[in-house]
Amino acid sequence: MENEEKLIALSSLGLGQKAMIVAFSFETKEGEHIQKMGLIPGEQLEIVRLSPVGEPIEIKIRGYYLSLSKQEADRIKVKLFSAP
């Protein structure tokens, strides 16, 4: 289970960090909404803006920008890319 240990919540990433979506835990209707926004396992994203109060969190994914609440970002598990 080594890979599971490396999964972190999207909400814990810092500005400029890049990651790949691995999984998320939403109720069915919320999960469908998240997927329609392009947040699906395997997609790469980057944190582009963080509010001083912790939300919203703005990410860049699939060439567009998307803002998420901290509650949404808490439920999205990602694998952080190593720094070059």
Residue frames as a rotation matrix with the C-alpha (Angstrom) as fourth column:
MET 1
0.561 0.828 0.000 0.00
0.828 -0.561 0.000 0.00
0.000 0.000 -1.000 0.00
GLU 2
-0.386 -0.831 -0.401 2.93
0.783 -0.524 0.334 2.32
-0.488 -0.185 0.853 -0.58
ASN 3
-0.697 0.138 0.704 1.07
0.501 -0.608 0.616 4.38
0.513 0.781 0.355 -3.21
GLU 4
0.385 0.921 -0.055 -1.83
0.656 -0.231 0.719 5.10
0.650 -0.313 -0.693 -0.83
GLU 5
0.241 -0.373 -0.896 0.56
0.877 -0.312 0.366 6.70
-0.415 -0.874 0.252 1.65
LYS 6
-0.770 -0.637 0.005 1.57
0.558 -0.670 0.489 9.25
-0.308 0.380 0.872 -0.96
LEU 7
-0.199 0.785 0.586 -2.00
0.697 -0.307 0.648 10.40
0.689 0.538 -0.486 -1.64
ILE 8
-0.816 -0.045 -0.576 -2.90
0.470 -0.632 -0.616 13.76
-0.336 -0.774 0.537 -0.15
ALA 9
0.287 0.953 -0.094 -5.94
0.777 -0.289 -0.559 16.00
-0.560 0.087 -0.824 -0.19
LEU 10
0.071 -0.176 0.982 -5.99
0.841 -0.519 -0.154 18.64
0.537 0.836 0.111 -2.92
SER 11
0.868 0.377 0.324 -6.66
0.158 -0.827 0.539 21.22
0.471 -0.416 -0.778 -0.21
SER 12
0.745 -0.624 -0.236 -3.21
0.309 0.010 0.951 20.61
-0.591 -0.781 0.200 1.30
LEU 13
0.152 -0.704 0.694 -1.29
0.984 0.038 -0.176 21.70
0.097 0.709 0.698 -1.81
GLY 14
0.017 -0.255 -0.967 0.50
0.405 -0.882 0.240 25.02
-0.914 -0.395 0.088 -1.95
LEU 15
0.715 0.259 -0.650 0.67
-0.339 -0.684 -0.646 27.68
-0.611 0.682 -0.401 -4.63
GLY 16
0.160 -0.640 -0.751 2.33
-0.987 -0.116 -0.112 26.44
-0.015 0.759 -0.650 -7.81
GLN 17
-0.575 -0.374 0.728 2.28
-0.446 0.889 0.104 22.78
-0.686 -0.264 -0.678 -6.85
LYS 18
-0.160 0.453 -0.877 1.25
-0.929 0.231 0.289 20.26
0.333 0.861 0.384 -9.48
ALA 19
-0.586 0.057 0.808 -0.49
-0.441 0.814 -0.378 16.96
-0.680 -0.578 -0.452 -8.92
MET 20
-0.741 0.418 -0.526 -2.52
-0.338 0.444 0.830 14.23
0.580 0.792 -0.188 -10.57
ILE 21
0.023 0.844 0.535 -6.02
-1.000 0.027 0.002 13.35
-0.013 -0.535 0.845 -9.43
VAL 22
-0.912 -0.343 -0.227 -6.16
-0.334 0.940 -0.078 9.78
0.240 0.005 -0.971 -8.15
ALA 23
-0.481 0.786 -0.390 -9.54
0.759 0.595 0.264 9.50
0.439 -0.169 -0.882 -6.43
PHE 24
-0.753 0.306 0.582 -12.34
-0.478 -0.863 -0.164 11.44
0.452 -0.402 0.797 -4.79
SER 25
-0.759 0.516 -0.398 -15.07
0.645 0.684 -0.342 10.70
0.096 -0.516 -0.851 -2.28
PHE 26
-0.806 0.591 -0.033 -18.38
-0.590 -0.807 -0.041 12.40
-0.051 -0.014 0.999 -3.03
GLU 27
-0.144 0.863 0.485 -21.99
-0.025 0.486 -0.873 11.36
-0.989 -0.138 -0.049 -2.91
THR 28
-0.152 0.081 0.985 -23.27
0.851 0.517 0.089 10.27
-0.502 0.852 -0.148 -6.31
LYS 29
0.770 0.541 0.339 -24.77
0.638 -0.652 -0.409 13.62
-0.001 0.531 -0.847 -7.36
GLU 30
0.740 -0.573 -0.352 -21.76
-0.342 -0.772 0.536 15.63
-0.579 -0.276 -0.767 -6.13
GLY 31
-0.139 -0.828 0.542 -19.40
0.155 0.523 0.838 13.18
-0.978 0.201 0.056 -7.83
GLU 32
0.215 0.316 0.924 -21.18
0.947 0.165 -0.277 13.59
-0.240 0.934 -0.264 -11.14
HIS 33
0.985 0.166 -0.049 -20.90
0.157 -0.976 -0.153 17.37
-0.073 0.143 -0.987 -10.85
ILE 34
0.372 -0.924 -0.090 -17.17
-0.365 -0.235 0.901 17.16
-0.853 -0.302 -0.424 -10.08
GLN 35
-0.233 -0.452 0.861 -16.59
0.558 0.663 0.499 14.86
-0.796 0.597 0.098 -13.06
LYS 36
0.586 0.525 0.617 -18.53
0.807 -0.313 -0.500 17.18
-0.070 0.791 -0.607 -15.39
MET 37
0.911 -0.322 -0.257 -16.11
-0.277 -0.941 0.197 19.94
-0.305 -0.108 -0.946 -14.39
GLY 38
0.613 -0.685 -0.394 -13.25
-0.374 0.188 -0.908 17.76
0.696 0.704 -0.141 -15.67
LEU 39
-0.121 -0.642 0.757 -11.98
-0.992 0.047 -0.119 16.51
0.041 -0.765 -0.643 -12.32
ILE 40
0.905 0.375 -0.200 -11.44
-0.388 0.921 -0.026 12.86
0.174 0.101 0.980 -13.10
PRO 41
0.568 -0.728 0.383 -8.72
-0.006 0.462 0.887 10.42
-0.823 -0.506 0.258 -12.05
GLY 42
0.175 -0.640 0.749 -5.62
0.923 0.371 0.101 10.78
-0.342 0.674 0.655 -14.21
GLU 43
0.689 0.114 0.715 -6.04
0.460 -0.832 -0.311 14.51
0.559 0.543 -0.626 -14.89
GLN 44
-0.347 -0.866 -0.359 -3.15
0.920 -0.241 -0.310 16.80
0.182 -0.438 0.880 -14.00
LEU 45
0.739 0.599 0.308 -3.70
0.503 -0.795 0.339 20.09
0.448 -0.095 -0.889 -12.24
GLU 46
-0.503 -0.864 0.036 -1.82
0.656 -0.408 -0.635 23.03
0.563 -0.295 0.772 -10.78
ILE 47
0.319 0.523 -0.791 -2.67
0.890 -0.453 0.059 25.31
-0.327 -0.722 -0.609 -7.85
VAL 48
-0.228 -0.392 0.891 -2.72
0.775 -0.627 -0.077 28.83
0.589 0.673 0.447 -9.32
ARG 49
-0.413 0.110 0.904 -4.34
-0.370 -0.928 -0.056 30.91
0.832 -0.357 0.424 -6.57
LEU 50
-0.321 0.301 -0.898 -5.11
0.825 0.555 -0.108 30.54
0.465 -0.776 -0.426 -2.89
SER 51
0.465 0.549 0.695 -7.30
0.038 -0.797 0.603 32.84
0.884 -0.254 -0.392 -0.87
PRO 52
-0.504 -0.688 0.522 -5.74
-0.471 -0.288 -0.834 34.22
0.724 -0.666 -0.178 2.32
VAL 53
-0.112 0.542 0.833 -8.60
-0.977 0.094 -0.193 32.64
-0.183 -0.835 0.519 4.29
GLY 54
-0.632 -0.306 0.712 -8.12
-0.315 0.941 0.124 29.20
-0.708 -0.145 -0.691 2.71
GLU 55
-0.379 0.503 0.777 -10.88
0.821 0.570 0.032 29.20
-0.427 0.650 -0.629 0.12
PRO 56
0.947 0.310 0.088 -11.61
-0.201 0.780 -0.592 29.25
-0.253 0.543 0.801 -2.65
ILE 57
-0.110 -0.939 0.325 -8.72
-0.004 0.327 0.945 27.30
-0.994 0.103 -0.040 -4.14
GLU 58
0.690 0.321 -0.649 -8.16
-0.605 -0.235 -0.760 28.05
-0.397 0.917 0.032 -7.83
ILE 59
-0.045 -0.672 0.739 -6.68
0.144 0.728 0.670 25.32
-0.989 0.137 0.064 -10.00
LYS 60
-0.011 -0.004 -1.000 -5.70
-0.968 -0.251 0.012 25.05
-0.251 0.968 -0.001 -13.64
ILE 61
-0.367 -0.010 0.930 -6.88
-0.001 1.000 0.010 21.82
-0.930 0.003 -0.367 -15.23
ARG 62
-0.025 0.323 0.946 -7.30
0.879 0.459 -0.133 20.88
-0.477 0.828 -0.295 -18.89
GLY 63
-0.637 -0.370 0.677 -6.35
0.704 -0.638 0.313 24.42
0.316 0.675 0.666 -19.93
TYR 64
0.100 0.686 0.721 -8.97
0.070 -0.728 0.682 26.25
0.993 -0.018 -0.121 -17.90
TYR 65
-0.865 -0.389 0.317 -9.26
-0.217 -0.280 -0.935 27.69
0.453 -0.878 0.158 -14.40
LEU 66
0.140 0.894 -0.425 -11.62
0.205 0.394 0.896 26.34
0.969 -0.212 -0.128 -11.78
SER 67
-0.523 -0.239 0.818 -12.34
-0.692 -0.441 -0.571 27.47
0.497 -0.865 0.065 -8.22
LEU 68
-0.033 0.446 -0.894 -13.16
0.318 0.853 0.414 24.91
0.947 -0.271 -0.170 -5.54
SER 69
0.652 0.234 0.722 -14.26
-0.612 -0.401 0.682 25.26
0.449 -0.886 -0.118 -1.95
LYS 70
-0.434 -0.817 0.380 -11.96
-0.884 0.303 -0.356 23.83
0.176 -0.490 -0.854 0.69
GLN 71
0.044 0.545 0.837 -14.63
-0.610 0.679 -0.409 21.22
-0.791 -0.493 0.363 1.45
GLU 72
0.937 0.254 -0.238 -14.58
-0.335 0.471 -0.816 20.04
-0.095 0.845 0.527 -2.17
ALA 73
0.295 -0.918 -0.265 -10.78
-0.673 -0.002 -0.740 20.06
0.679 0.396 -0.618 -2.31
ASP 74
-0.220 -0.326 0.919 -10.61
-0.930 0.356 -0.096 18.05
-0.296 -0.876 -0.381 0.95
ARG 75
0.412 0.552 0.725 -12.41
-0.347 0.831 -0.436 15.18
-0.843 -0.072 0.533 -0.77
ILE 76
0.930 -0.202 -0.306 -10.16
-0.264 0.209 -0.942 15.01
0.255 0.957 0.141 -3.85
LYS 77
0.591 -0.752 0.293 -7.06
0.042 0.391 0.919 12.84
-0.806 -0.531 0.263 -3.39
VAL 78
0.892 -0.352 -0.282 -4.03
-0.390 -0.287 -0.875 13.60
0.227 0.891 -0.393 -5.50
LYS 79
0.555 -0.832 0.003 -0.49
0.774 0.518 0.363 12.42
-0.304 -0.199 0.932 -6.04
LEU 80
0.749 -0.325 -0.578 1.98
-0.235 -0.945 0.227 15.28
-0.620 -0.034 -0.784 -5.87
PHE 81
0.828 -0.546 0.129 4.50
0.305 0.245 -0.920 15.60
0.471 0.801 0.369 -8.69
SER 82
0.343 -0.807 -0.480 8.11
0.824 0.014 0.566 15.76
-0.451 -0.590 0.670 -7.58
ALA 83
0.723 -0.194 -0.663 9.92
-0.272 -0.962 -0.015 19.04
-0.635 0.192 -0.749 -8.05
PRO 84
0.926 -0.379 -0.011 12.21
0.117 0.314 -0.942 18.99
0.360 0.871 0.335 -11.13
